[in-house]
Amino acid sequence: MFRSTIGRMAVLLCALALSLSWSPGAFAQATRTWVSGVGDDANPCSRTAPCKTFAGAISKTAAGGTIDVLDPGGFGTVTITKSITIEADGDYAGVSAAGVNGVIVSAGAADTVTLRGLAIDGAGATLGVNGVRFLAGRTLVLDRVTIRNFNGSGVSFEPSTAATLAMRNVSISRTGQATTTAGAIFVAPTGTGSAALDLDDVHTADDRYGLSIAGPATGVVRDSTIASPAEDGIVANAPTAAVDVTLDGVAINDAGTNGIAANGANAVLRISGCAVTGSAQGLLVSANGRIVSFGDNRIGGNVVNGAPTQVQALQ
Amino acid sequence: MSRAIIHWRRVPALAVLTLAFAAPAHAQQALGTVLRACGALDANRQLAVQATGGAPAGSVLVASVAGRADVLGDVRIVDPTLATWDAIGARRTRAAEKLEVAQLATRATATLSAAQSYAVRIASSVPGTEVCFAIVAFADVASGPGALQSRAAAGGTSAAPSLTGGAAGDGTTQLLVAAFALAGDPAGFSAAQAGDVAASTCTATATLCLGTVSRTDPGTGALTLGATLGTAVAWSGALASLDRETLLRDGFE
């Protein structure tokens, strides 16, 4: 009799404990969570009990919420499927991605993903696949992010719907190391997707390509530099889907093939205040692409400088 | 009576058609080498070369320039007619070989003959820099930015340098031209595919060579052009295509 009562009480306590432990995960995701170099993913990711990894924190963070970095550390690769902000304000927030993708974004069509203050590094026996791979979502914002050492691209932007790529103060180096169709920033919408680009203060060095754009894509690249790409600095490939991108104040040096290339009948690159130097070919127009110059660019010191297809007066 | 008049009016058109059928023998062909030489840039940073061959007015001249300098920039071609040359393609290899190659093209606006003077000027380089320079003339291909396409640029170390355009021919392509800068004596340079035209020239010390390969009427297959060397050397190459001059003439081929 006594044993049976104890047994029933134990079952009830277990049931109670289970219901309590399930409810926070299922219904009480926090809008702000925390990770720490000394955290633990078993924690609730609170300020006082932070998690160890982004992947551990993201399941405890509500859609539209923020994962904050408490102190310097490496926080691992992560796949993002909802609106989220991951930010490190001042502290080193590393993502080591040897042999894998650093961050994969496969979110909803209306979701915004922001990565701020991260250092994504693919260094290792096998370099990383891509730094950030965007497959779906509405907007990807990269702010104060460094990406380096990838066999694929630093940022591979492959939206399947209309999406925006916004980058501020981003540095990318040593990408496209083993993939011929990869580089610092690779824009290649899939299916009915399209890309709108808003790149400002972006700097790339020693990549296979600086910025490669396939259509449909529009946008602007402003106040940025591309150093020593093994192939093209900026190339628009648009035999069918259109690319129309403005380059304003972009400096490209030492491109192994072309500084700026417009390839395909639907490729339009509009250049203003740009400098293209020390490259194999400065400007290349191929397969009826178009480079529209506003007449204030500096194209010189390339093996062959090339010429824009048209010069449009400043207004 | 009136029928007879119409009939006789058709004669010139028939004559044109007959000529058009006869034309293929002369269409889209390599007319020959205008010049092919290597040497050092003079104090004016130019290499002047006397042509060994001529070219008829209307032909398209494709120039190739190769160098191994630290800085090889602002390449300009000066021909007897002071034509404007369009850059088709270029490749720079930053490895120890420092191989650079460039291709440019223009249309001859007047008949060009042997012994006329040409020059390649390289403003960013220094006097004494060795370069190789070649110009080949082709008939019945279009020139100008819309007809000139850079197909590929690549480099490596191999006895079989090859460039693939990455896309099949689109039916309007009539000429493929590849230029290979080689960092040493290849001990032989020939076209990898039968029917292609290949030639090369080297500096006196054979530390730099320039090889060119061309194919007329490449059809719609994969656009690949390559060379076979006697020995493996470092190379840097560029491949360009030029469109057909007239659709009418090709329609009868």
Boltz contact constraints between the chains, C-beta under 6 A:
constraints:
  - contact:
      token1: [A, 256]
      token2: [B, 92]
      max_distance: 6.0
  - contact:
      token1: [A, 257]
      token2: [B, 153]
      max_distance: 6.0
  - contact:
      token1: [A, 280]
      token2: [B, 90]
      max_distance: 6.0
  - contact:
      token1: [A, 280]
      token2: [B, 91]
      max_distance: 6.0
  - contact:
      token1: [A, 280]
      token2: [B, 92]
      max_distance: 6.0
  - contact:
      token1: [A, 281]
      token2: [B, 87]
      max_distance: 6.0
  - contact:
      token1: [A, 281]
      token2: [B, 90]
      max_distance: 6.0
  - contact:
      token1: [A, 284]
      token2: [B, 150]
      max_distance: 6.0
  - contact:
      token1: [A, 285]
      token2: [B, 145]
      max_distance: 6.0
  - contact:
      token1: [A, 286]
      token2: [B, 149]
      max_distance: 6.0
  - contact:
      token1: [A, 286]
      token2: [B, 150]
      max_distance: 6.0
  - contact:
      token1: [A, 287]
      token2: [B, 149]
      max_distance: 6.0
  - contact:
      token1: [A, 288]
      token2: [B, 146]
      max_distance: 6.0
  - contact:
      token1: [A, 301]
      token2: [B, 73]
      max_distance: 6.0
  - contact:
      token1: [A, 301]
      token2: [B, 124]
      max_distance: 6.0
  - contact:
      token1: [A, 302]
      token2: [B, 73]
      max_distance: 6.0
  - contact:
      token1: [A, 303]
      token2: [B, 72]
      max_distance: 6.0
  - contact:
      token1: [A, 303]
      token2: [B, 73]
      max_distance: 6.0
  - contact:
      token1: [A, 303]
      token2: [B, 75]
      max_distance: 6.0
  - contact:
      token1: [A, 303]
      token2: [B, 90]
      max_distance: 6.0
  - contact:
      token1: [A, 303]
      token2: [B, 100]
      max_distance: 6.0
  - contact:
      token1: [A, 303]
      token2: [B, 102]
      max_distance: 6.0
  - contact:
      token1: [A, 304]
      token2: [B, 75]
      max_distance: 6.0
  - contact:
      token1: [A, 304]
      token2: [B, 87]
      max_distance: 6.0
  - contact:
      token1: [A, 304]
      token2: [B, 90]
      max_distance: 6.0
  - contact:
      token1: [A, 304]
      token2: [B, 102]
      max_distance: 6.0
  - contact:
      token1: [A, 306]
      token2: [B, 87]
      max_distance: 6.0
